[in-house]
Amino acid sequence: MKNINPLGLFDEYLLLERLTKLKDPLVKLEAHIDWQLFAPILEVAFNKPANRNHMG
């Protein structure tokens, strides 16, 4: 089914703002987890030639 209401310019920002007000657990995780620790692992996983054919 075709999406009859595509996202507008500020929809993503407004959604994040609303989730933050609702105490979204992902916002809490963001404050406590250094996501850069995962960057080297993801670089290796996404740069393997075998994985390039299966990437979406």
C-alpha positions, 0 to 999 in steps of 0.5 A: 500500500502506498503511503499517502502521508509522506514525512515532511521536513520536520516530522522526524524532529517532531517525532523525536521530540515527542518520544523524548517527552514520553521518556523514550528508553533509547534517549536514556541509553544514548546518555550512557552508551558510547556508540563509537565503541561499535564503529570499528566492529561495524566497519569490518562487518560492512566492508567485507566483500562477501557482505556487500552482495547482501546489503540492503 
